[in-house]
Each structure stands twice: as C-alpha cells, then as structure tokens.
Amino acid sequence: MRTGRPKEEFTLTEQERERLQQWARRAKSSQALAQRSRIVLECAGGKNNQQVAEELGVQPHTVGKWRRRFVAKRLDGLLDEPRPGTGQRLSDREVERVLTMTLETTPRDATHWSTRSMAKASGLSHSSVNRIWRAFALAPHRSETFKLSKDPLFIEKVRDIVGLYLHPPDRALVLCVDEKSQIQALDRSQPVLPMRPGQAERRSADYTRHGTTSLFAALDMKTGRIVGQIHRRHRTQEFRKFLDAIESAVPASFDVHLILDNYGTHKTKLIHRWLVKRPRFQLHFTPTGASWINMVERWFALLTDKQIRRGVFRSTQQLEQTIRNYIDTYNEQPKPFVWSKTADEILASVARFCKRTSETGH
C-alpha cells in the first residue's frame, strides 16, 4: 500500500548538471540558490525526499517543493520569481551577474558596492540593482561584528552552563553574576528639547562627564529577581562585598551556583578563601569571549535601554540613585529570562559558522 505523494522522476541534461554544479559550488553567492541546486542534484541521483532531506539537513517538504519546481520549469524554477509591480523584466543572466559582482567583487575605489556604483559597473539602472538586492536580501552598506571564543574548554563550559539553565539542581539557586563597570554620569551641555507632534526629542551632541560608577548584579534564573550593589570601583574588595550581599539575600539551606566570567578579581586569593569557608557556593566560569552565555548581560541591556542611554545625570549620585530605583521597580514584578537552546544546538550552530568563515578563504 503506497502512502504520501509520489516523487517526480527526472533526468538532467549535461548543460543542466553543469549549471547546477556551478551554482552549488559558489562560496559567496546566494546560499538559497546553492541549496536548491544541491537538492536537485541529489534528487537526480534517484534518492527520495526523505533521504535527501536527511543528507542536506532540510525538511522533506522543502525537498519536495524544489523537486516539483524543477520538473515544472527546469532551471528557471529554482530562481526567485519577480515580485508583482516591478518595471522592466531583467534576464536571469543579468540578475546572476549582479549577484556575482555583489558577493564576489568590490569596486576599485571603495570597500563595498552602492546601488549607483553597481549600476555603473553592470550597465543597469540603480533601481534595478536595488530590486535585485532587495529580492535576495543583500545590503552591502551594512556590516556586523562577531567574535569566536578561543577558549580550549569552550565545549565543556557551554555544556556545564547550559545544563544549569535547562536542568537546575534541586534545592539550589542559579545566579548569573557580572559587573557593569565604568557607567558614565553624562549631562548634556544644553537642555533636552522634548518630543512634540512631528518632532522627535532632540539633545545636544556634546556632554559633560560627572564621574563613573560600577554596578555588581546577580540575576536569579528561576525568579528573574536582581541582587544589585553599586561601587565606585570594581576591585577584589568590592566583589567580596557583593558576594556577602548575595549570601545574605539567598536562603541558607540552598546551594548557590554562580555563573560569571574570567575577570581577574573573581579568581584572587581573597575570593578563594571566601569560597573555601562557604562550600555551598560553586563557581561556573563562562568561556572567554562568550559573554552572550551569561544571562545577566540581557538584563544589563534592559538597564541601558530604559535608563542609561538617554538619561541625563548631573552627578554620579543621581546616576546611582536612578539605577537603584530601577532595580527596585524591576524586582516588584520580575520576569525570568528563558533559555531555550540546548548545548548541542549551540555547538552545532558554532560549527556551521566556523565552516562558513573557513570557506571564505580569509
């Protein structure tokens, strides 16, 4: 008894196979097109949708979709269809040429293409270039940063910390700890002009500094509550005082797991002696260059967005009081941050990213 939709059988001509292999091999061109080409090449070998899906890491319905599109329209079926309302229709060769130039070359006088420089180099209008870039989600003017951890114990630390997030021990608290240091008390040199209809809030570009302060914070992963302490400096002495504050804030019958980074003040003899006397405290260090795994960083982002970035502070004391008030307000109705990815999913994602960066040839 047969179940499911029958697969469409097809064979490739030499020209089609050559073009598909060319699309699939490109290191920088449209990864969507490269993936579709690999799907069709695998299907042409006689494999069913489930087998192709497992080999390429996609869903079976995705394989079925591009198998049907290829059978119906051959190579043209793998290309993105033009959006309705576009003006002059561009040929597939023109679109491919713009994509190849965008992804694999740079102009002689710049680090990246603009629509007008690409239009001049390709012989198309800048609006046509813009349509192509929008259709393939290309933005040469944008650039983002990344950082890969070089910690030799990266895998072990990720599994340890993610394990605490997803499966916390019984009768134990998991606290994410860090310092937000050198928070500046900035006062604008001119009064801030408030928002009004048709006009955004305006502030002067220059400012006056009134000193800095540092916030020590611990995020309770279960409740979302914050234990915070403010100090003008962030030395070992201040960190030990913060540990005292944590100890007084948590029930004595609970073990305490602290997730924190590799900052030097966390590993001094003073801290070691403090921990030896309190065996219920256990430290879990994040991988170097991987602050994203410490969830208190997400809370620091909230503090910055809601209070610090647009705040006007005429003294360090005013800044510190603002931070204390925000912690008190936040703790009235705390919301825990939910960690969803497993360690295996994170490590697989990092592995894919490393493979992509190595394929660029740099």
MOPEVEN-V559902 format. One line per field, one symbol per residue. ss: DSSP state (H for helix, E for strand, - for the rest). A space follows every 50 residues. Layout:
BEGIN
ss->???
END
This chain:
BEGIN
ss->-------------HHHHHHHHHHHH-----HHHHHHHHHHHHHH----HH HHHHHH---HHHHHHHHHHHHHHHHHHH-------------HHHHHHHHH HHHH----------HHHHHHHH---HHHHHHHHHH--------------- ---HHHHHHHHHHHHH-----EEEEEEEEEEEEEEEEE----E--E--E- -E----EEEEEEEEEEEEEE-----EEEEEE----HHHHHHHHHHHHHH- ----EEEEEE---HHH--HHHHHHHH----EEEEE-----HHH--HHHHH HHHHHHHH-------HHHHHHHHHHHHHHHHH----------HHHHHHHH HHHHHHHHH---
END
